[in-house]
Amino acid sequence: MTDFDLVIIGSGSGNSLVTPDFDGSRVAVVERGTFGGTCLNVGCIPTKMFVYAADVATTIREASRYGVDATLDGVRWQDIRDRVFGRIDPISAGGRDYRVDGPNTTAYLGQATFTGPGQLEVEITQPGGEHAVGQRVPITGKQIVLAAGSRAVVPDVFTDSGVPFHTSDTIMRIEELPGSLAIVGGGFIAAEFAHVFSALGVRVHQIARGDALLRHLDTEISQRFTEQARQQWDVRLNTQVTGLSEQDGGTVLALSDGTELAVDQLLVAVGRVPNSDGMGLDLAGVEVHDDGRIKVDEFGRTAAQGVWSLGDASSPYQLKHVANHEARAVAHNLVHPEDLRAFDHRYVPSAVFTHPQIATVGLTEDEARAAGYRVSVKVQNYGDTAYGWAMEDTTGIAKLVGDADTGRILGAHLMGPHASSLIQPLIQAMSFDQPAQAVARGQYWIHPALAEVVENALLGLQSS
């Protein structure tokens, strides 16, 4: 039995917990999968590198709108893929090697399972480090942080069929572009991959069980995006996959509307679940929600003494910037029990890097009305600003939801070019409790920059 001052399970945002405060302490990092977590390997970073290539392809196809004659002569998929993972894989490998061979940490490359309070057994599943594959290593931790992340959900209809399929963990590493691709799911992962593969020349069919795409967003944004998506790829709403079979090297999907769809490849993108199962949490006294998320208080503490959790394993927000925020708080709390810092989940923004790009923060219009606010709404078209004219934009909008009594911003929902950047001053205004009119008139806005979309939206919010 090896005793540690700190045991970290997960090498994504949890890896940042090894701060100088633990110099001279015994620290263990346990990772059963690829070092670096979801964001680095199969999430935010690689997907956005693919999205950028897709955006370039889209710009070329649409160049004639501006009097520029251009053609997309071809797409070198393997070059696009290798540019992405040629950068990412060495970072992952370097992070792993640093924890295995570097100072102040012991790396266990395997699955950790609680055997009792503060006690773990790690089954080594990967070569590397000082233990052999298959070995079961008992360890203890004075403090333990559960930052094991999440994994793709795959419904039984796919796993039971025996038909090959991809998830977001595997689709980016395929050897060549398929002629056609079915994407099952109506959320942000599905929307981003639909844009990537459609822009790169694949015939994309998106199958969603709901009556709109991105239904978690503001209703107006969801409806407008669904209309835009339908102009770019085949969208089938209120539809589910009821069966699968293989045919001529491809896949045939039986759909709930009675039709069949034959495609070259299949991507299942219906969401992700926390990696909290199989860890023996009950033996440690750690409680979980019905959806598998580990229960934590506002400081990241679980119900078990000395056990903390952060990121996708416990957070209601499967977002890297949230996991990083929580990691900063937990890193402080581990060494300052007398001065705990709480998670701040008041204004958590998110973005969907599809086409058009979407960014959102705060309450939707429906949520604000349901909460009892006297609501003010302003929808500002990109195309009604000078830079919007330059872009010939006809679909982009900035929608703000405000409290008419106080002038405060309750929510911001943008759809259009650079939405993920344009929303930042609105996040700042909400975080620092700045009234809309003060933000609009208390600073200069560069003319004719695209940020004038935000300025005009702020000016349009009515308050008493």
C-alpha positions as CSV (number, residue, x, y, z in Angstrom):
1,M,0.0,0.0,0.0
2,T,1.4,3.3,-1.1
3,D,0.2,6.5,0.7
4,F,-0.2,9.8,-1.0
5,D,-1.1,13.3,0.1
6,L,-3.1,13.8,-3.0
7,V,-4.6,11.4,-5.6
8,I,-6.0,12.9,-8.8
9,I,-8.2,10.6,-10.9
10,G,-8.2,12.1,-14.5
11,S,-5.6,14.0,-16.4
12,G,-7.7,16.7,-18.1
13,S,-8.4,19.8,-15.9
14,G,-7.5,17.6,-12.9
15,N,-3.9,17.6,-14.1
16,S,-3.6,21.3,-13.3
17,L,-4.1,20.6,-9.6
18,V,-0.5,19.7,-9.2
19,T,0.5,23.2,-8.2
20,P,3.6,24.5,-6.4
21,D,1.6,24.1,-3.2
22,F,2.3,20.4,-3.5
23,D,6.0,20.7,-3.9
24,G,7.5,18.2,-1.4
25,S,4.1,16.3,-1.2
26,R,3.4,12.9,-2.6
27,V,1.0,13.2,-5.5
28,A,-0.5,10.5,-7.7
29,V,-2.2,11.0,-11.1
30,V,-4.4,8.2,-12.3
31,E,-5.5,8.0,-16.0
32,R,-7.2,5.1,-17.6
33,G,-7.5,6.6,-21.1
34,T,-5.6,9.1,-23.3
35,F,-3.6,11.6,-21.3
36,G,-4.9,15.2,-21.4
37,G,-8.6,14.5,-21.2
38,T,-11.6,15.0,-23.5
39,C,-10.8,18.6,-24.6
40,L,-7.3,18.0,-25.8
41,N,-7.8,14.6,-27.5
42,V,-11.4,14.2,-28.7
43,G,-13.2,17.5,-27.9
44,C,-12.7,21.2,-28.0
45,I,-9.3,21.5,-29.6
46,P,-9.3,19.0,-32.4
47,T,-12.9,19.7,-33.4
48,K,-12.3,23.4,-33.7
49,M,-9.2,22.8,-35.8
50,F,-11.4,20.7,-38.2
51,V,-14.1,23.5,-38.0
52,Y,-11.5,26.0,-39.1
53,A,-10.7,24.0,-42.2
54,A,-14.5,23.6,-42.9
55,D,-14.9,27.4,-42.5
56,V,-12.2,28.0,-45.1
57,A,-13.9,25.6,-47.5
58,T,-17.2,27.4,-46.9
59,T,-15.7,30.8,-47.6
60,I,-14.3,29.6,-50.9
61,R,-17.7,28.2,-52.0
62,E,-19.4,31.4,-51.1
63,A,-16.8,33.8,-52.6
64,S,-18.9,34.7,-55.6
65,R,-21.2,36.7,-53.3
66,Y,-18.5,39.3,-53.2
67,G,-17.5,39.3,-56.8
68,V,-14.7,36.9,-56.3
69,D,-14.6,33.8,-58.6
70,A,-13.2,30.9,-56.7
71,T,-13.5,27.1,-56.8
72,L,-12.8,24.5,-54.2
73,D,-10.6,22.1,-56.2
74,G,-10.4,19.4,-53.6
75,V,-10.0,18.5,-50.0
76,R,-7.0,16.6,-48.7
77,W,-8.6,14.9,-45.7
78,Q,-5.5,13.1,-44.5
79,D,-3.5,16.4,-44.6
80,I,-6.3,18.1,-42.6
81,R,-6.4,15.2,-40.1
82,D,-2.7,15.0,-39.7
83,R,-2.3,18.7,-39.2
84,V,-4.7,18.4,-36.2
85,F,-3.3,15.3,-34.6
86,G,0.3,16.0,-35.5
87,R,0.0,18.8,-33.0
88,I,-2.2,17.3,-30.4
89,D,-0.8,13.8,-30.0
90,P,2.7,15.0,-29.1
91,I,1.2,17.3,-26.4
92,S,-0.7,14.4,-24.9
93,A,2.3,12.1,-25.0
94,G,4.5,14.9,-23.5
95,G,2.0,15.4,-20.6
96,R,1.9,11.7,-19.9
97,D,5.7,11.4,-20.0
98,Y,6.1,14.4,-17.6
99,R,3.8,12.8,-15.1
100,V,5.5,9.4,-15.5
101,D,9.1,10.5,-15.4
102,G,8.9,14.1,-14.0
103,P,9.3,15.3,-10.4
104,N,6.8,15.2,-7.6
105,T,4.2,12.8,-9.2
106,T,3.6,9.1,-9.6
107,A,1.5,8.2,-12.6
108,Y,-0.8,5.2,-12.7
109,L,-2.1,4.3,-16.2
110,G,-5.2,2.4,-15.4
111,Q,-8.6,2.3,-13.8
112,A,-9.0,3.4,-10.1
113,T,-11.7,1.8,-7.9
114,F,-12.4,2.6,-4.3
115,T,-12.1,-0.2,-1.8
116,G,-13.0,1.9,1.2
117,P,-12.8,5.5,2.5
118,G,-9.6,7.0,1.2
119,Q,-8.5,3.7,-0.3
120,L,-8.2,2.8,-4.0
121,E,-7.0,0.0,-6.1
122,V,-5.6,0.8,-9.6
123,E,-5.7,-1.8,-12.3
124,I,-3.0,-1.0,-14.7
125,T,-4.3,-1.1,-18.3
126,Q,-1.6,0.7,-20.2
127,P,2.2,0.2,-20.4
128,G,4.4,2.9,-18.9
129,G,5.3,3.9,-15.4
130,E,6.6,1.5,-12.9
131,H,3.8,-1.0,-12.9
132,A,3.0,-3.8,-15.4
133,V,-0.2,-4.1,-17.3
134,G,-2.7,-6.2,-15.4
135,Q,-1.2,-5.4,-12.0
136,R,-3.5,-4.2,-9.3
137,V,-1.9,-1.5,-7.1
138,P,-3.4,-0.5,-3.8
139,I,-3.0,3.2,-2.8
140,T,-4.4,5.7,-0.3
141,G,-4.9,9.4,-0.5
142,K,-5.4,12.0,2.3
143,Q,-7.3,14.0,-0.3
144,I,-8.7,12.6,-3.5
145,V,-10.0,14.5,-6.5
146,L,-12.4,12.8,-9.0
147,A,-11.9,14.5,-12.3
148,A,-12.4,11.5,-14.6
149,G,-14.4,13.3,-17.3
150,S,-17.1,11.8,-19.5
151,R,-17.6,9.5,-22.5
152,A,-19.9,9.3,-25.5
153,V,-23.3,7.8,-25.0
154,V,-24.3,5.0,-27.4
155,P,-27.9,3.7,-27.2
156,D,-28.5,0.0,-27.3
157,V,-30.0,0.0,-30.8
158,F,-26.5,0.7,-32.1
159,T,-24.4,-1.5,-29.8
160,D,-26.8,-4.4,-30.1
161,S,-26.8,-4.3,-33.9
162,G,-23.2,-5.3,-34.5
163,V,-23.0,-2.7,-37.2
164,P,-19.9,-0.5,-37.2
165,F,-20.3,3.1,-36.1
166,H,-18.3,6.0,-34.9
167,T,-18.6,8.4,-32.0
168,S,-17.0,11.8,-31.6
169,D,-14.0,9.9,-30.1
170,T,-13.2,8.1,-33.3
171,I,-14.7,9.9,-36.3
172,M,-11.9,12.5,-36.6
173,R,-9.3,9.8,-37.2
174,I,-10.9,8.0,-40.1
175,E,-8.6,7.2,-43.1
176,E,-10.7,8.9,-45.8
177,L,-13.8,10.9,-46.2
178,P,-17.0,8.9,-46.8
179,G,-19.3,9.8,-49.7
180,S,-22.2,10.0,-47.2
181,L,-22.5,10.2,-43.5
182,A,-25.5,9.8,-41.1
183,I,-25.2,11.7,-37.9
184,V,-27.6,10.7,-35.2
185,G,-28.2,13.5,-32.7
186,G,-29.6,17.0,-32.5
187,G,-27.2,18.7,-30.1
188,F,-24.0,20.7,-30.4
189,I,-21.7,17.8,-31.1
190,A,-23.9,16.6,-34.0
191,A,-24.2,20.2,-35.3
192,E,-20.5,20.8,-35.3
193,F,-19.7,17.5,-37.1
194,A,-22.5,18.1,-39.6
195,H,-20.8,21.4,-40.6
196,V,-17.4,19.9,-40.8
197,F,-18.2,17.0,-43.0
198,S,-20.8,18.8,-45.1
199,A,-18.3,21.7,-45.8
200,L,-15.7,19.1,-46.8
201,G,-17.9,17.6,-49.4
202,V,-19.7,14.7,-47.6
203,R,-23.4,14.2,-48.1
204,V,-24.6,14.6,-44.5
205,H,-27.9,13.3,-43.1
206,Q,-28.7,14.5,-39.6
207,I,-31.3,12.5,-37.7
208,A,-32.8,14.1,-34.6
209,R,-35.7,12.8,-32.4
210,G,-36.8,16.3,-31.5
211,D,-38.8,18.9,-33.5
212,A,-35.8,21.2,-33.9
213,L,-32.0,21.1,-33.6
214,L,-30.1,22.5,-30.6
215,R,-33.3,22.6,-28.6
216,H,-31.5,23.5,-25.4
217,L,-30.9,27.0,-26.8
218,D,-33.3,30.0,-27.0
219,T,-36.3,28.9,-29.0
220,E,-35.8,31.6,-31.7
221,I,-32.1,30.7,-32.1
222,S,-32.9,26.9,-32.3
223,Q,-35.6,27.5,-35.0
224,R,-33.4,29.8,-37.0
225,F,-30.5,27.4,-36.9
226,T,-32.7,24.5,-37.9
227,E,-33.8,26.5,-41.0
228,Q,-30.1,27.3,-41.8
229,A,-29.0,23.7,-41.3
230,R,-31.7,22.4,-43.7
231,Q,-30.2,24.5,-46.4
232,Q,-26.8,22.9,-46.0
233,W,-27.5,19.2,-45.2
234,D,-30.3,16.8,-45.0
235,V,-32.1,17.2,-41.6
236,R,-34.7,14.7,-40.4
237,L,-36.6,15.8,-37.4
238,N,-39.0,13.8,-35.1
239,T,-37.1,10.7,-36.3
240,Q,-35.4,7.8,-34.5
241,V,-33.3,4.9,-35.6
242,T,-35.1,1.7,-35.1
243,G,-32.7,-0.8,-36.6
244,L,-29.4,-1.1,-38.5
245,S,-27.9,-3.5,-41.0
246,E,-24.8,-3.7,-43.2
247,Q,-25.0,-3.5,-47.0
248,D,-22.4,-3.2,-49.7
249,G,-19.8,-2.0,-47.3
250,G,-22.0,0.7,-45.8
251,T,-24.9,1.0,-43.3
252,V,-28.6,0.9,-43.8
253,L,-30.6,2.7,-41.1
254,A,-34.3,1.8,-40.5
255,L,-36.1,4.9,-39.4
256,S,-39.2,5.5,-37.2
257,D,-41.0,7.1,-40.2
258,G,-40.9,3.8,-42.1
259,T,-38.1,4.8,-44.5
260,E,-34.6,3.5,-44.8
261,L,-31.4,5.5,-45.2
262,A,-28.2,4.0,-46.8
263,V,-24.9,5.7,-46.0
264,D,-21.2,4.9,-46.1
265,Q,-20.6,5.7,-42.4
266,L,-22.5,6.4,-39.2
267,L,-21.7,8.8,-36.4
268,V,-23.6,8.5,-33.1
269,A,-23.6,11.9,-31.4
270,V,-26.3,11.9,-28.8
271,G,-24.4,13.2,-25.8
272,R,-21.9,12.2,-23.1
273,V,-22.2,10.7,-19.6
274,P,-19.9,11.1,-16.6
275,N,-17.2,8.5,-16.0
276,S,-18.4,7.9,-12.5
277,D,-19.6,4.3,-12.8
278,G,-17.3,1.4,-12.0
279,M,-15.3,3.4,-9.5
280,G,-16.8,1.9,-6.3
281,L,-18.0,5.3,-5.2
282,D,-20.5,3.8,-2.7
283,L,-17.6,2.2,-0.8
284,A,-16.1,5.6,-0.3
285,G,-19.3,7.3,0.7
286,V,-19.5,9.4,-2.5
287,E,-23.1,10.1,-3.7
288,V,-24.2,10.6,-7.3
289,H,-27.2,12.2,-9.1
290,D,-29.6,10.1,-11.1
291,D,-27.8,11.0,-14.3
292,G,-24.5,9.7,-12.9
293,R,-22.9,13.0,-12.0
294,I,-21.1,13.0,-8.7
295,K,-22.8,15.2,-6.1
296,V,-20.6,18.1,-4.9
297,D,-21.3,21.3,-2.9
298,E,-20.4,24.8,-4.0
299,F,-16.8,24.2,-3.1
300,G,-16.4,20.9,-5.0
301,R,-16.6,18.7,-1.9
302,T,-18.4,15.3,-2.2
303,A,-20.2,13.7,0.7
304,A,-17.0,11.7,1.6
305,Q,-14.4,13.4,3.8
306,G,-11.4,14.5,1.8
307,V,-12.9,13.6,-1.6
308,W,-13.5,16.3,-4.2
309,S,-14.8,16.4,-7.7
310,L,-14.8,18.7,-10.7
311,G,-15.4,18.9,-14.5
312,D,-17.6,16.5,-16.5
313,A,-17.6,13.9,-13.7
314,S,-19.7,16.2,-11.5
315,S,-20.5,19.5,-13.2
316,P,-23.9,20.2,-14.9
317,Y,-21.8,22.0,-17.6
318,Q,-19.7,19.8,-19.9
319,L,-17.5,22.6,-20.9
320,K,-13.7,22.9,-20.6
321,H,-13.8,26.5,-19.4
322,V,-16.1,25.4,-16.6
323,A,-13.8,22.5,-15.7
324,N,-10.8,24.9,-15.6
325,H,-12.7,27.3,-13.4
326,E,-13.6,24.5,-11.0
327,A,-10.1,23.2,-11.0
328,R,-8.8,26.6,-9.9
329,A,-11.2,26.7,-7.1
330,V,-10.5,23.1,-6.0
331,A,-6.7,23.7,-6.2
332,H,-7.1,26.6,-3.8
333,N,-9.5,24.7,-1.5
334,L,-7.2,21.7,-1.2
335,V,-4.6,23.7,0.6
336,H,-6.7,26.5,2.2
337,P,-9.5,24.6,4.1
338,E,-10.0,27.7,6.2
339,D,-10.7,29.9,3.2
340,L,-12.8,27.9,0.7
341,R,-13.6,29.4,-2.7
342,A,-17.0,28.5,-4.3
343,F,-17.7,27.7,-7.9
344,D,-19.2,30.6,-9.8
345,H,-21.8,29.1,-12.2
346,R,-23.9,32.3,-12.5
347,Y,-23.1,33.2,-16.1
348,V,-21.7,30.2,-17.9
349,P,-21.3,30.8,-21.6
350,S,-21.1,28.3,-24.4
351,A,-20.6,28.2,-28.1
352,V,-21.5,25.9,-30.9
353,F,-18.9,26.0,-33.7
354,T,-21.2,25.1,-36.5
355,H,-22.4,27.1,-39.5
356,P,-23.6,29.6,-38.6
357,Q,-21.7,29.9,-35.3
358,I,-23.7,30.2,-32.1
359,A,-22.9,31.6,-28.7
360,T,-25.1,31.9,-25.6
361,V,-25.0,33.0,-22.0
362,G,-27.7,33.4,-19.3
363,L,-31.5,33.0,-19.5
364,T,-33.4,32.3,-22.7
365,E,-36.5,34.5,-23.4
366,D,-38.8,31.7,-22.2
367,E,-36.8,31.1,-19.1
368,A,-36.8,34.8,-18.2
369,R,-40.6,35.0,-18.6
370,A,-41.1,31.9,-16.6
371,A,-39.0,33.3,-13.8
372,G,-41.3,36.3,-13.5
373,Y,-39.1,39.1,-15.0
374,R,-40.7,42.0,-16.9
375,V,-38.8,41.1,-20.0
376,S,-37.3,43.3,-22.6
377,V,-36.0,41.7,-25.9
378,K,-34.0,43.1,-28.7
379,V,-33.0,41.2,-31.8
380,Q,-30.3,43.0,-33.8
381,N,-29.6,41.8,-37.4
382,Y,-25.9,41.5,-38.4
383,G,-27.0,42.8,-41.8
384,D,-28.2,46.1,-40.3
385,T,-24.7,47.2,-39.5
386,A,-21.9,48.4,-41.8
387,Y,-19.7,45.3,-41.4
388,G,-22.8,43.2,-41.8
389,W,-23.3,44.9,-45.2
390,A,-19.6,44.1,-46.1
391,M,-20.3,40.4,-45.3
392,E,-23.6,40.4,-47.2
393,D,-25.0,38.7,-44.0
394,T,-28.7,37.9,-44.1
395,T,-29.1,35.5,-41.3
396,G,-26.9,36.6,-38.3
397,I,-28.6,38.0,-35.2
398,A,-27.7,39.1,-31.7
399,K,-30.7,38.6,-29.4
400,L,-30.6,40.1,-25.9
401,V,-33.0,39.4,-23.1
402,G,-33.1,42.1,-20.4
403,D,-34.9,43.0,-17.2
404,A,-37.0,46.0,-18.1
405,D,-37.1,47.1,-14.4
406,T,-33.4,47.2,-13.8
407,G,-31.8,47.5,-17.2
408,R,-29.7,44.4,-16.5
409,I,-28.9,41.8,-19.1
410,L,-30.5,38.4,-18.4
411,G,-29.3,36.5,-21.4
412,A,-27.5,36.9,-24.7
413,H,-27.9,34.7,-27.7
414,L,-25.9,35.2,-30.9
415,M,-25.9,33.4,-34.2
416,G,-23.6,34.4,-36.9
417,P,-19.9,34.9,-37.8
418,H,-17.6,35.3,-34.8
419,A,-20.5,34.8,-32.3
420,S,-18.2,33.2,-29.8
421,S,-16.0,36.3,-29.6
422,L,-18.7,38.9,-30.0
423,I,-20.5,37.6,-26.9
424,Q,-17.6,38.3,-24.5
425,P,-18.5,41.9,-23.6
426,L,-22.0,40.7,-22.8
427,I,-20.6,38.0,-20.5
428,Q,-18.5,40.6,-18.8
429,A,-21.4,43.0,-18.4
430,M,-23.5,40.2,-16.7
431,S,-20.6,39.0,-14.5
432,F,-19.9,42.5,-13.2
433,D,-23.5,43.6,-13.0
434,Q,-23.3,46.4,-15.6
435,P,-26.6,47.8,-17.0
436,A,-27.1,47.5,-20.7
437,Q,-27.2,51.2,-21.3
438,A,-24.0,51.8,-19.3
439,V,-22.2,49.2,-21.4
440,A,-23.5,50.6,-24.6
441,R,-22.7,54.3,-23.9
442,G,-19.9,54.0,-21.3
443,Q,-17.3,53.1,-23.9
444,Y,-16.3,53.5,-27.5
445,W,-17.3,50.9,-30.1
446,I,-15.0,50.8,-33.1
447,H,-16.8,51.8,-36.3
448,P,-17.4,50.0,-38.5
449,A,-16.4,46.8,-36.7
450,L,-18.8,43.9,-36.3
451,A,-19.0,44.6,-32.6
452,E,-21.5,47.3,-33.5
453,V,-24.0,44.4,-33.7
454,V,-23.6,44.1,-29.9
455,E,-23.7,47.9,-29.3
456,N,-27.0,48.3,-31.3
457,A,-28.5,45.3,-29.5
458,L,-27.7,46.8,-26.1
459,L,-29.1,50.2,-27.2
460,G,-32.3,48.5,-28.2
461,L,-33.1,46.9,-24.8
462,Q,-35.9,48.9,-23.2
463,S,-35.8,49.7,-19.4
464,S,-38.0,51.8,-17.2
